[in-house]
Amino acid sequence: MKKVTAFVGTARKKHTYYAVHQFLDNLKSLGDVEYEIIALTDHRVEMCRGCKNCFRKGEEFCPLKDDRDVLIEKMMTSDGVVFATPNYSYQVSAIMKMFLDRLGFVFHRPRFFGKTFTSIVAQGIYGGSKVVKYLDFVGMGLGFNVVKGSCTTALDPMSEKERGKIDSIVEGHSKRFHAGLSQPPYPVPTLFKLCGFRAVRTSMRVMLDETSRDFTYYRDKGWFEADYFYPTRLGVLKKATGSLVDWFTARSVGKRDGQFEET
Ligand SMILES: Cc1cc2nc3c(=O)[nH]c(=O)nc-3n(C[C@H](O)[C@H](O)[C@H](O)COP(=O)(O)O)c2cc1C
């Protein structure tokens, strides 16, 4: 049985919730899935103050006391994760963005490997596909295996035809996600992901030291020596490209020694 958790960032239970419910019910009927819906508005999600303690010293040094760790634990214990939001001003809703900012340190120290992610966006007219792209990129940055999300268009009042279109988009999306849940959890990384990993880990190795949580996290995970975040079999081309990226990064950040500031 796979556990799927949807994190929904909206103050009202309308079109985003409709899509999320349809999506999860479809998954359940496709088999072997149980789900939970987390309304971000039912949790304490505070606004990041930008102190960067989490980046430099560790997330336990965050001055905010909210439900961040409860929500992270929910993701950690799930096989599949969905981020759902209405399109507000061509972006995610404010509560969803606050939630993402609370996860900021995870982009530095990704951890959701082996889990499947997708996004659901409800829009009125325009801009939702870019929000889907954004959220899918966020999912990748957090370490998930991403299944392309979906955007549904909902204007009130809604015709039968419009409702049918939404249902069909969500149905296709749930089928793709269900298939994604049974894919190998640790796929061989794409060249893009591999190069990203190598550039970041080499920059950290060269420019940071034991006083930085990013450095100790990567070191303790063995990521300074590893092929990738998790054990994988790289082909000859990827091996060579990875080494080249390591070499090139060490050379270019080495030249800027002392100027590196953790973002
Ligand atoms: C503050 C606000 C900003 C919005 N901005 C956009 C937008 O940029 N593009 C768009 O297509 N719809 C926009 N909408 C419409 C919502 O995306 C649309 O009504 C959506 O269905 C809301 O989801 P909900 O029914 O789950 O609340 C906006 C709505 C609000 C309240």
The ligand as an SDF file (V2000), in Angstrom:
LIG
                    3D

 31 33  0  0  0  0  0  0  0  0999 V2000
   -5.9770   36.9170   -5.3040 C   0  0  0  0  0  0  0  0  0  0  0  0
   -6.3300   36.1040   -6.5160 C   0  0  0  0  0  0  0  0  0  0  0  0
   -5.4790   36.1260   -7.5930 C   0  0  0  0  0  0  0  0  0  0  0  0
   -5.7610   35.3670   -8.7380 C   0  0  0  0  0  0  0  0  0  0  0  0
   -4.8910   35.3910   -9.7810 N   0  0  0  0  0  0  0  0  0  0  0  0
   -5.1550   34.6400  -10.8710 C   0  0  0  0  0  0  0  0  0  0  0  0
   -4.2390   34.6110  -11.9590 C   0  0  0  0  0  0  0  0  0  0  0  0
   -3.2020   35.2430  -11.9560 O   0  0  0  0  0  0  0  0  0  0  0  0
   -4.5550   33.8520  -13.0230 N   0  0  0  0  0  0  0  0  0  0  0  0
   -5.7080   33.1290  -13.0970 C   0  0  0  0  0  0  0  0  0  0  0  0
   -5.9420   32.4610  -14.0870 O   0  0  0  0  0  0  0  0  0  0  0  0
   -6.5790   33.1170  -12.0710 N   0  0  0  0  0  0  0  0  0  0  0  0
   -6.3370   33.8500  -10.9680 C   0  0  0  0  0  0  0  0  0  0  0  0
   -7.2080   33.8380   -9.9200 N   0  0  0  0  0  0  0  0  0  0  0  0
   -8.3940   32.9650   -9.9850 C   0  0  0  0  0  0  0  0  0  0  0  0
   -8.1510   31.6500   -9.2510 C   0  0  0  0  0  0  0  0  0  0  0  0
   -6.9790   31.0240   -9.6800 O   0  0  0  0  0  0  0  0  0  0  0  0
   -9.3210   30.7010   -9.4910 C   0  0  0  0  0  0  0  0  0  0  0  0
  -10.4920   31.3030   -9.0360 O   0  0  0  0  0  0  0  0  0  0  0  0
   -9.1200   29.3560   -8.8340 C   0  0  0  0  0  0  0  0  0  0  0  0
  -10.1490   28.5270   -9.2320 O   0  0  0  0  0  0  0  0  0  0  0  0
   -9.1450   29.4980   -7.3380 C   0  0  0  0  0  0  0  0  0  0  0  0
   -9.0130   28.2270   -6.7320 O   0  0  0  0  0  0  0  0  0  0  0  0
  -10.0070   27.7990   -5.5550 P   0  0  0  0  0  0  0  0  0  0  0  0
  -11.3570   27.6490   -6.1970 O   0  0  0  0  0  0  0  0  0  0  0  0
   -9.4720   26.5170   -5.0640 O   0  0  0  0  0  0  0  0  0  0  0  0
   -9.9920   28.8830   -4.5430 O   0  0  0  0  0  0  0  0  0  0  0  0
   -6.9530   34.5980   -8.7850 C   0  0  0  0  0  0  0  0  0  0  0  0
   -7.8210   34.5890   -7.6710 C   0  0  0  0  0  0  0  0  0  0  0  0
   -7.5160   35.3320   -6.5540 C   0  0  0  0  0  0  0  0  0  0  0  0
   -8.4490   35.3040   -5.3810 C   0  0  0  0  0  0  0  0  0  0  0  0
  1  2  1  0
  2  3  1  0
  2 30  2  0
  3  4  2  0
  4  5  1  0
  4 28  1  0
  5  6  2  0
  6  7  1  0
  6 13  1  0
  7  8  2  0
  7  9  1  0
  9 10  1  0
 10 11  2  0
 10 12  1  0
 12 13  2  0
 13 14  1  0
 14 15  1  0
 14 28  1  0
 15 16  1  0
 16 17  1  0
 16 18  1  0
 18 19  1  0
 18 20  1  0
 20 21  1  0
 20 22  1  0
 22 23  1  0
 23 24  1  0
 24 25  2  0
 24 26  1  0
 24 27  1  0
 28 29  2  0
 29 30  1  0
 30 31  1  0
M  END
$$$$
